[in-house]
Amino acid sequence: MDDLKTGTRNKRGDWAPNEALETSPLFRLPPQLSKFPGWLPGYFLPWNVLFMASGAVFWTFLFPDLDRMKVLEWGWVLQILALNLVAVTLFYSALEVPLYLKRRQANRFKYNGKFPSDARNPAFWFGSQNAEGILRSLGTGVPIWTAYQVLIGWSAANGNALTLTFAENPLYLLALGLLVPAWHEFHFYCIHRLIHVPVLYKWIHSVHHNSVNPSPWSSLSMHPVEQLLYFSSCLIHFVIPSNPVIALYGLHYAGFGAVVGHIGFDRIELGREGGIDTHAYTHYLHHKHFEVNYGDGLMPLDKLFGSWHDGTPEAQAAMEERFRRKVARANR
């Protein structure tokens, strides 16, 4: 597949799409409702439908029975932990192995032309971005994710929260499910701006930003405090009436969905002409430039607060001017 039909590659081998990034037409100011029908399929496919389905499958078929979850016991807690460890390993590896280990599409559609494993990096444990990513993801990320799932299961089993049923509240729960990505975006933006405060960035968020050239296992390669904050988006379901499937969908959107922004490729090739658009460029620009795109572009928060980068030369110039003014203020 010729990636130069839809993008350009510079002398370093880095690829960038020709089209400027856009936020959702529903959340633009003013809203562009005429563009909404064309945007809507990409909102659901392929990622959101996958995370919705996985949340439903986990709760319906793979989680322990409600009666068992009424009492906190290591048996069922470890069952959920094992389930998550296997699922994360399979899902992350399904992207990491063909794209980064076997390099089946070389660097076609790859934002950064280099591969992290080509050189050792002392910023990472054992000099390996992948090794640290795997250890942080499975060592603390998945256990923290699991702790939130255990809270969801225990609360639902005891009737403390998440007690609405789809049979009695179909329209409300459907609407709530549709709003999960928007809530995740708002929550992510808020905590992301928080951990970019210099002292928090130095001790917490810098761990994640070591992955300037991210790959799938960079997704949850975070300090445990950041992981705790990141997955706390699910706590909204203890504040508003909700259902365990919706809460799990939110966690899967955060946990599995984190990979989407860290794939490092704009398109995953399927055959000679087919492929899946990743929508990863927004977050890649954050890893590249650090102080832009704190959100994922679904909502216009970065536009509202002046940190939006749509990939154009104009946005690059605006970012550099903001940085120049910031340095000038610091040197006064």
C-alpha positions as CSV (number, residue, x, y, z in Angstrom):
1,M,0.0,0.0,0.0
2,D,1.3,3.4,-0.9
3,D,1.2,5.6,2.2
4,L,2.3,8.7,0.2
5,K,-1.1,8.9,-1.4
6,T,-2.5,10.2,1.9
7,G,0.5,11.6,3.6
8,T,4.1,12.8,3.4
9,R,7.4,11.5,4.7
10,N,10.3,13.8,5.7
11,K,14.0,13.2,5.4
12,R,14.1,11.4,8.8
13,G,11.5,8.9,7.6
14,D,8.7,10.3,9.7
15,W,5.2,10.1,8.1
16,A,2.4,12.6,8.6
17,P,-1.2,12.6,7.2
18,N,-2.1,15.3,4.6
19,E,-5.5,16.0,6.2
20,A,-5.6,18.2,9.3
21,L,-7.1,16.7,12.4
22,E,-10.6,17.7,13.4
23,T,-12.7,17.5,16.5
24,S,-16.1,15.9,16.5
25,P,-18.6,17.9,14.5
26,L,-21.1,17.6,17.3
27,F,-18.7,19.3,19.8
28,R,-17.3,22.0,17.4
29,L,-18.2,25.6,18.1
30,P,-20.6,26.1,16.5
31,P,-21.7,22.4,16.0
32,Q,-21.5,21.2,12.4
33,L,-24.5,18.9,12.4
34,S,-24.4,18.4,8.6
35,K,-21.1,16.6,9.0
36,F,-22.4,14.4,11.8
37,P,-23.8,11.5,9.7
38,G,-20.4,11.0,7.9
39,W,-18.5,11.2,11.2
40,L,-20.7,8.8,13.2
41,P,-19.6,5.4,11.7
42,G,-16.0,6.2,12.7
43,Y,-17.2,7.0,16.2
44,F,-18.3,3.4,16.6
45,L,-16.1,1.4,14.3
46,P,-13.9,-0.4,14.9
47,W,-12.8,0.5,18.4
48,N,-15.9,1.5,20.4
49,V,-18.0,-1.4,19.3
50,L,-15.1,-3.7,20.3
51,F,-14.8,-2.2,23.8
52,M,-18.6,-2.2,24.2
53,A,-18.8,-5.9,23.3
54,S,-15.9,-6.9,25.5
55,G,-17.4,-5.2,28.5
56,A,-20.7,-7.1,27.9
57,V,-18.9,-10.4,27.4
58,F,-16.7,-10.0,30.4
59,W,-19.7,-9.3,32.7
60,T,-22.1,-11.8,31.2
61,F,-19.8,-14.8,30.7
62,L,-16.4,-14.4,32.3
63,F,-17.0,-12.6,35.6
64,P,-17.9,-14.7,38.8
65,D,-21.5,-15.0,39.7
66,L,-23.1,-12.1,41.7
67,D,-23.6,-14.4,44.7
68,R,-19.9,-15.2,44.8
69,M,-18.9,-11.5,44.6
70,K,-21.0,-10.5,47.6
71,V,-18.0,-11.4,49.8
72,L,-14.5,-10.2,49.0
73,E,-12.4,-13.3,48.6
74,W,-9.0,-13.9,47.0
75,G,-10.4,-16.6,44.8
76,W,-12.7,-14.6,42.6
77,V,-10.5,-11.5,42.8
78,L,-7.5,-13.5,41.4
79,Q,-9.8,-14.9,38.8
80,I,-10.6,-11.4,37.4
81,L,-6.9,-10.5,37.7
82,A,-5.9,-13.5,35.6
83,L,-8.6,-12.8,33.1
84,N,-7.3,-9.2,32.7
85,L,-3.7,-10.3,32.4
86,V,-4.5,-12.7,29.6
87,A,-6.8,-10.3,27.8
88,V,-4.3,-7.4,27.9
89,T,-1.4,-9.6,26.8
90,L,-3.3,-10.9,23.9
91,F,-4.8,-7.6,22.8
92,Y,-1.6,-5.6,23.1
93,S,0.5,-8.3,21.5
94,A,-1.9,-8.6,18.6
95,L,-0.8,-5.1,17.6
96,E,2.8,-5.1,18.9
97,V,3.9,-8.4,17.3
98,P,2.9,-7.8,13.6
99,L,3.7,-4.0,13.6
100,Y,6.8,-3.8,15.7
101,L,8.4,-7.3,16.1
102,K,7.6,-8.8,12.6
103,R,7.3,-5.3,11.0
104,R,4.9,-6.7,8.4
105,Q,4.2,-3.2,6.9
106,A,7.6,-1.8,7.5
107,N,7.3,1.9,8.4
108,R,4.3,2.6,6.0
109,F,1.9,5.0,7.8
110,K,4.3,5.1,10.8
111,Y,4.5,8.5,12.4
112,N,8.1,8.1,13.7
113,G,10.1,6.3,11.0
114,K,12.3,4.6,13.6
115,F,11.4,1.6,15.8
116,P,12.0,1.8,19.6
117,S,13.8,-1.5,19.7
118,D,16.4,-0.4,17.1
119,A,18.5,1.2,19.9
120,R,18.9,0.8,23.7
121,N,17.6,3.8,25.7
122,P,18.9,4.4,29.2
123,A,15.6,6.2,30.1
124,F,13.9,2.7,30.3
125,W,14.4,-0.3,32.5
126,F,17.0,-2.6,31.0
127,G,17.4,0.0,28.2
128,S,14.2,-1.3,26.6
129,Q,11.0,0.6,26.1
130,N,9.1,-2.6,25.5
131,A,10.4,-4.4,28.6
132,E,9.5,-1.5,30.8
133,G,6.1,-1.1,29.1
134,I,5.3,-4.8,29.7
135,L,6.4,-4.8,33.3
136,R,4.6,-1.6,34.2
137,S,1.4,-2.6,32.4
138,L,1.2,-6.1,33.8
139,G,2.8,-5.3,37.1
140,T,0.8,-2.3,38.3
141,G,-1.5,-1.2,35.5
142,V,-3.6,-4.4,35.2
143,P,-3.8,-4.9,39.0
144,I,-5.1,-1.3,39.5
145,W,-7.6,-1.8,36.6
146,T,-8.6,-5.1,38.3
147,A,-9.1,-3.4,41.7
148,Y,-11.7,-1.0,40.1
149,Q,-13.4,-4.0,38.5
150,V,-13.5,-5.8,41.8
151,L,-15.2,-2.7,43.3
152,I,-17.7,-2.7,40.5
153,G,-18.5,-6.4,41.0
154,W,-18.7,-6.3,44.7
155,S,-20.9,-3.2,44.7
156,A,-23.3,-4.6,42.1
157,A,-23.6,-7.9,44.0
158,N,-24.5,-6.1,47.2
159,G,-26.8,-3.6,45.7
160,N,-24.7,-0.6,46.7
161,A,-24.5,0.8,43.2
162,L,-24.8,-0.1,39.5
163,T,-28.3,-1.7,40.1
164,L,-30.1,-0.5,37.0
165,T,-31.1,-3.2,34.5
166,F,-31.4,-2.9,30.7
167,A,-34.9,-4.5,30.8
168,E,-36.2,-1.6,32.9
169,N,-34.1,1.3,31.7
170,P,-33.1,0.6,28.1
171,L,-33.1,4.1,26.7
172,Y,-31.3,5.7,29.7
173,L,-28.6,3.0,29.7
174,L,-28.2,3.2,25.9
175,A,-27.7,7.0,26.2
176,L,-25.3,6.5,29.1
177,G,-23.3,4.0,27.0
178,L,-23.1,6.4,24.1
179,L,-21.7,9.1,26.4
180,V,-18.9,6.8,27.8
181,P,-16.3,8.1,25.3
182,A,-17.2,11.8,26.0
183,W,-17.0,11.3,29.8
184,H,-13.6,9.5,29.3
185,E,-12.4,12.4,27.2
186,F,-13.4,15.0,29.8
187,H,-11.9,13.0,32.7
188,F,-8.7,12.2,30.8
189,Y,-8.2,15.8,29.8
190,C,-8.6,17.0,33.4
191,I,-6.2,14.5,35.0
192,H,-3.8,14.9,32.1
193,R,-3.6,18.7,32.6
194,L,-3.1,18.1,36.3
195,I,-0.2,15.7,35.9
196,H,1.5,18.1,33.6
197,V,1.9,20.5,36.5
198,P,5.7,20.6,36.8
199,V,6.1,18.8,40.2
200,L,3.7,16.1,39.2
201,Y,5.2,15.8,35.8
202,K,8.6,15.3,37.2
203,W,7.7,12.6,39.6
204,I,4.8,10.9,37.9
205,H,3.9,11.7,34.3
206,S,7.5,11.8,33.0
207,V,7.5,8.0,33.2
208,H,4.9,7.8,30.5
209,H,6.5,10.6,28.4
210,N,9.8,8.6,28.1
211,S,8.0,6.9,25.2
212,V,8.5,9.7,22.7
213,N,8.1,7.1,20.0
214,P,5.2,5.2,21.5
215,S,4.2,1.6,20.7
216,P,1.3,-0.5,22.0
217,W,3.1,-1.5,25.2
218,S,3.6,2.2,26.0
219,S,-0.1,2.5,26.5
220,L,-0.2,1.7,30.3
221,S,3.5,2.3,30.9
222,M,2.8,4.8,33.6
223,H,3.7,5.6,37.2
224,P,1.2,3.7,39.5
225,V,-0.3,7.0,40.7
226,E,-1.1,8.0,37.1
227,Q,-2.6,4.5,36.5
228,L,-4.8,5.0,39.6
229,L,-6.0,8.4,38.4
230,Y,-6.4,7.2,34.8
231,F,-8.8,4.3,35.6
232,S,-10.7,6.4,38.2
233,S,-13.0,7.5,35.3
234,C,-15.2,4.5,36.3
235,L,-16.0,6.1,39.6
236,I,-18.7,8.2,37.9
237,H,-20.8,5.0,37.9
238,F,-21.0,5.1,41.6
239,V,-22.3,8.7,41.5
240,I,-25.0,8.4,38.9
241,P,-27.5,5.5,38.3
242,S,-25.7,2.9,36.1
243,N,-25.2,-0.7,35.2
244,P,-22.0,-2.9,35.6
245,V,-21.8,-3.5,31.8
246,I,-21.6,0.3,31.2
247,A,-19.0,0.6,33.9
248,L,-16.9,-2.2,32.4
249,Y,-17.2,-0.7,29.0
250,G,-15.8,2.5,30.5
251,L,-12.8,0.6,31.9
252,H,-12.3,-1.3,28.7
253,Y,-12.4,2.0,26.8
254,A,-9.6,3.3,29.1
255,G,-7.6,0.1,29.3
256,F,-7.8,-1.5,25.9
257,G,-8.5,1.9,24.3
258,A,-5.3,3.3,25.6
259,V,-3.6,1.3,22.9
260,V,-5.3,3.2,20.1
261,G,-3.4,6.4,20.9
262,H,-0.1,4.6,21.1
263,I,-0.2,2.3,18.0
264,G,2.2,4.7,16.3
265,F,0.7,3.9,12.8
266,D,-2.0,5.9,11.1
267,R,-3.3,2.8,9.4
268,I,-3.1,-0.9,10.0
269,E,-2.9,-2.6,6.6
270,L,-5.2,-5.6,5.9
271,G,-4.3,-7.0,2.5
272,R,-3.1,-4.9,-0.4
273,E,-5.6,-2.1,-0.3
274,G,-7.7,-2.6,2.9
275,G,-6.9,-1.4,6.4
276,I,-8.1,0.1,9.7
277,D,-7.6,3.8,10.5
278,T,-6.3,4.1,14.0
279,H,-7.0,7.7,14.7
280,A,-3.8,7.7,16.7
281,Y,-2.2,10.9,15.3
282,T,-3.8,13.2,17.9
283,H,-2.2,11.6,20.8
284,Y,1.1,10.9,18.9
285,L,1.5,14.7,18.6
286,H,1.2,15.0,22.3
287,H,4.0,12.5,22.8
288,K,6.1,14.3,20.2
289,H,5.5,17.9,21.5
290,F,4.4,17.3,25.1
291,E,2.3,20.5,25.5
292,V,-0.5,20.0,22.9
293,N,-3.5,17.7,22.6
294,Y,-4.1,16.8,26.2
295,G,-7.4,15.3,25.0
296,D,-8.1,13.0,22.1
297,G,-10.0,15.4,19.9
298,L,-13.5,14.2,20.6
299,M,-14.4,17.3,22.5
300,P,-13.0,20.8,21.8
301,L,-11.2,21.2,25.1
302,D,-7.8,21.7,23.6
303,K,-9.2,24.3,21.2
304,L,-11.0,26.0,24.1
305,F,-7.8,26.2,26.2
306,G,-5.4,26.9,23.4
307,S,-3.5,23.6,23.2
308,W,-4.9,22.1,20.1
309,H,-2.5,20.9,17.4
310,D,-4.1,19.6,14.2
311,G,-0.9,18.6,12.5
312,T,-0.7,21.6,10.1
313,P,2.3,24.0,9.8
314,E,0.0,26.8,11.1
315,A,-0.6,24.8,14.3
316,Q,3.1,24.0,14.6
317,A,3.9,27.7,14.3
318,A,1.3,28.6,16.9
319,M,2.7,26.0,19.3
320,E,6.2,27.3,18.9
321,E,5.0,30.9,19.5
322,R,3.3,29.8,22.7
323,F,6.5,28.1,23.8
324,R,8.6,31.2,22.9
325,R,6.3,33.4,25.1
326,K,6.5,30.8,27.9
327,V,10.3,30.9,27.9
328,A,10.3,34.7,27.8
329,R,8.0,34.9,30.8
330,A,10.2,32.4,32.7
331,N,13.3,34.4,31.9
332,R,11.9,37.7,33.2
